[in-house]
Amino acid sequence: MMQFFKMLKARRKQLDITQKELADKLYVTRQAVSRWENNLGYPNLDVLIRISEILELSLDELLKGKEEVDVVNKISKDVRSKKMYKRISIIVSTILAALVAFLFLFGYGRYTQNNMIDRFNPFLATKYGYGVLPEKYKVSKVDTFISDNPFGDGEWLRFETGQYAKQDKWVVVAHKGSYVSSVRNISNKEIPPTLRTQVGTEYFKYNKKAMGPRISKKINWLPFNS
């Protein structure tokens, strides 16, 4: 039985087709055809089918012989590898798409201060911050800036507070982003000394024009702690 590379070359010459002409019909380079005819490589399955059509030979005729069994095995292995690669690519793409979607969701939660989204955001850690309340108690829900450290980091938070006295108009707040899990009224003396200046003694209402974003970090839509 004639080997594949010999049959390819003989049949091409029999049909008076040059390597360049065959390569153009197969949409490959002339060098690829030359490699096949010198037994330095094999075409893949779809190209092999196209060769059989152009050279008017059946796949059975092209792939007879011991060496051609190796070709068939190689093609089968390549097909299986491509299928495996495709499955892995789909799995990886799905995981990446899900990760991007979650990051977008949690980023949206941070940007809009959605406390339900922040509550379940795994990238946020619970922080303990301090703030000052209005001197005169009027309503149970307040909106005040909570300082998380002496460097000005923190954010404006809305939360419920019970009735409090003038001397206890400060609060310590446990919060995960905008989600407030615990609030306790305290006196000014209970605020850590390094934070007292930052927290202050007077309550101010939020003013976007004067105070900027409600979250004091450079990129306030990132779904991570500042």
Secondary structure, DSSP 8 states (H G I E B T S, - for coil): ---HHHHHHHHHHHTT--HHHHHHHHTS-HHHHHHHHTTS----HHHHHHHHHHTT--HHHHT-SHHHHHHHHHHHHHHHHHHHHHHHHHHHHHHHHHHHHHHHHHHHHHHHT-HHHHHT-TT---EEEEEE--SS---SEEEEEEE-STTS-EEEEEEE-----GGG-EEEEEEETTEEEEEEEE-GGGS-HHHHHHH-SS-----HHHH--SB-SSSTT-SS--
